[in-house]
Structure formats: C-alpha cells, structure tokens
Amino acid sequence: KPFLTGLKEKKAVVPTTPLQKYELDQLKLVAVVWGVNGSVAMVEAPDGKGYSVKRGDLIGRRGGRVKRIEKNMVVVEERFTEATGEGITSEFTIKLPLPKEEEEIL
C-alpha cells in the first residue's frame, strides 16, 4: 500500500512567459525604473535578451510571481506543496550587481 495517499500529482508548469523557461538564479537584474504607475524592473535572461517585469508577473520555472520591486532588488514568491500536502511559501531575491567602486571597498 502506498505510504502517501490522496495526493494529487502536480502537473508540470508550462511556460506562458519567456522568463518561465529559466531558473531564478539564472536571471540578472539590470535596472529598476520608478514611475507614476509603479515600478518596473529590467531583467536579463541567460540568452542576453532583456525583459521588463512588474508586480504580479510570472517568473521562473517553479511558478514564481513578482511580489515586490525595491530600489535594488526584485522579490519573487514561490509556493510549493510538500509531500505531506503542506503548502510552503518561499521568497527569492534578484539583486542589482554592486558598482565596481563598491566591490573594491568590500
């Protein structure tokens, strides 16, 4: 008899946006733009193409969603279901690289 019963098999996430083809750690934040209608972040994919993202956009292979955009980072929220059926939420940040002058100080 199976140890875990009654669990629904999770279907693979089919990418609906180009950014859902990549893992979050493969993406590079290149700019954050603040405007009257909110903020927009510019993200570069491993293939060198740039994309704009805003709050609520889907991003990453695990169905992540942009939770918020700050002056130097984008926070992505991912929701998982463990084998026990418990739902877990995790946050992943994509940060702007430090300018060369600040890297030398650190």
N, C-alpha and C positions, 0 to 999 in steps of 0.2 A: 504494500500500500504506500502511496507517495507520502513523504513527510509533510509537505506543504500542500494543502488542498484549497480549492476555491479561489486560487489566484488567477487573475486574468493575464493572459500573455500580452505583453506590451508590444505593439506593432512598431516597426522601425519608423523613425521620423523621416518623412520625405521632404527634402529641402524645398521650401517655397520662395526663399530669397537666396541670392548668391552667397551671402555671408553664412548661411546654414550649412555650407559644404565644408567649413573649416572648424578646427578646434579653437577655442577661445585664446589659448596661448600662442596660436599661430598669427593672430591679428595684431597689428601695430596701430596705436593711436597716434595720429599725426597733427591734429588740430581740434580745438573746441571753439565754436563760434556762438556768441550770445546775441540774441536778438529780442525784439518786442514780443514775438510769439513763442519764446522759449529758447532753449539751447539745442545746437546740433553738433555732433561730433563727426570728424572725418577719420575713417578707419582704412588702413591699407591691408589688403589680403596678400598672402604669400606670392601670388602671381603678379604683384605690382599694381593691381587695379585698386582705385580708391572708391570708397562708398561713404555716403552720409547716413548717419543713424540718429534717431531721436527717441525720446522716452516711449516705451511700449513696443519698439521694433523687435522682431525675432532675429536672433544672432547665435551662432554656434551650433554644433552637431547635436547637442542634447536638449534642444528646445528652449534655450535661454531667451530671456526678454530683457531689454534695456530698462533697468529700474530707475536710474537717475544719471545725469551728466553733471559733473562738477568741473571746476576750472582746470584741473589737471588729470582727470580720470573719468572713465565710464564704468558704472557698476552694473553688472549683469546678474540677474537672478535666475537660478536653475532649480527646478523642482524634480525630485526623484521619489520613486516608490521602492522601498526596500523589500526584500523577500518576505518579510513579516507583514507586509502591507502598510507599514508606517510611512507616511509622507514626510520627506525631508526637503528643506529649502536651503540652498547654499548661495553665497554671493562670490562672484569673481570680479576682480578689478583689472581693467586695462589702463595702464598709466602712460602719460606722456613721457618720453625719454628726457632725462636731465640735459640741460645745455652743457656744452663742453667745459665751460668755466666752472660750473658746479661740480662736475665729475672730478675735476682736478683737485678741488678743495676736499672732497670726501676721500 
